[in-house]
C-alpha cells in the first residue's frame, strides 16, 4: 500500500540579501498592514514611521511612537470565543518588544509564523545592532540557505540497566551515575533506577557514535556493564532531532507528528517488539516530546545499543528521513500490511548491506542471537536477575555460591521467589524429589541465544526468613551444575551419572 506524508506547509526559506547577510521574508511596510496570511514562515517587516498593524490578538491598541498595533474587532455574527476566532484566522499574537522598544515580536496563533517588525529608524541608524539580533534569533543567516544544505543535529539519552558484579542494581547505587543530574552527560533518568548516557549532539551518525563511545569509556573504567534487556526497568532509546537554525527548529516542532509518523513506519514498528518486559505503557508508537532544540522521538527501546553498528545505521536512517521531509515537503513510500515500510524503501536512505543489517535485527533479537549488553569488553560468566522479594543478605549468599560456575559461555540465571505456601521446595528438575516442586516449573530454559537463560525458583524461607544452611547450599549448587550440564552449558560436558 502506498502512503504519503506531507508537511502542512512546505519549508519556505525566502531570503533577501542585505548588507552582507540574508534575511528571511524581508518586506517594507508603509501605512496599514494586515496581509499576514501571505507571509513566509519567518518574516522581517521594516515599518516606516506611522505604520499601522491591524487585526492583532492583543487586548488594547498599543502606540509605540513609530508604529501602532491595533487589536482585532470580532464581527457581530461570530458565535464562538475570542480565542477560537484568533486561531481560526491565524492572527498574530504579541510576544514582546525588542531592540529597546523599536522592534515587535509577533507569532501567528495557528501556523506559528515568526514575524519581527522593526522600525525604519532602528534599521537605518542601528543596523549593526539589528543585524546581530536577526542572526542570533534566526531571522537572518550569513549564508544563503539552500534546501539541499539543511542541517539537523542528532542526539540521544539512551537508558540502560546497570550490572554490578553480575547483578542488575539501581543506577543511583553507584557513584558515577548518582553524582550526575538529569542534564549531565552521565547520570540517571527521573526514576533514578536506570542509567542515562547523553552524548553531545552531532551532525552525522558517525559523530554521534563517537560521542557515545567517549562516554562509554568513562563508564567502562568503573567496572560496570550496561544492559539493554529491559526486563527489570523500562528502557528507552530516545532519539533527539534538532537544528542550529531557529527557523528549522520551528518547522520541526510545528510538524512533529508528521515526522514521527514516518519514523514509526521505518524505525518504530521494527524496533518496538525488542522492548523489554518492564517497558509497559512506554511501549507505544507515536511517542515524542517537544524540546527547545526540536523534539525527542521516544518510541524505540534501547535494545539497538547492543550493536553499535546498528546505532550508526539507525541514526543514518532517521537523519535521511527527516531531511527528506524537510527538503521536499512530503515523502511517499510503500508499506506492508502491518504498516512497516517495505524493505526496498530503505534503500533510498541506506546501502544494501546497511538495510539488511537493520532489518535483520528484530529477528536476531527474538532468537536470542543478540547479546543484550552494550559492547564493553569481557562479560562475567554468570549474570543474575533476582525477581520477587529478597533480603539483600539472602540474595548475596546465592550469588556468591553461583558466580563462579564453570560455564562454557556467559549464562543468565533468573532466581525468582516461590510463595510461602509452596513450602521449602525449589523449581529445579535436577533437585532430588524431597526438594523439588512437582506442581509447576518456571519458564523453559532458553539455551540457543547469545546469552542462555535458566529460571530457578527459591523457597520463601531462604529469601526472607533465614539463611540457607551451608550443606543445603552446596547441594543446591550441585543441582544447578547438573542442570547446566544437561543443557550443555558447562565447560565440562560430562553429565553426572
Secondary structure, DSSP 4 states (H G I P E B T S, - for coil): -EEEEE-SS-----EEEETTEEEETEEEE-SEE---TTS-SEEEEEEPTTEEEEEEB-SS-EE-SSEEEEEP---TT--S-HHHHHHHTT-EEEEEEETTTTEEEEEETTT--EEEEEEHHHHHHSHHHHHHHHHHTTSEESS---GGG---EEEE--EEEEEETTEEE-GGGSHHHHT--TTSSEEE-TTSSSEEE-PPPBSSHHHHHHHHHHHHHHHHTTT-EEE---SSS-----EEEE-SSHHHHHHHHHTHHHHHHHHIIIIIHHHGGG--GGGGGG--TT-EEEETTEEEE--S-SGGGGSHHHHHHHHHHHHHHHHHHHHHSEEEEEB-TTSPBPGGGGGGTS-HHHHHHHHHHHHHHHTT-S-SB---SPPPSEEEEE-S---HHHHHHHHHHHTT--BSS-EEEEEEEPPGGG-S-BB-TTS-GGGB--S---SPPB-SSSSEEEEEEE-HIIIIISPPPHHHHHHHHHHHHHHHHHTT-BSS-----
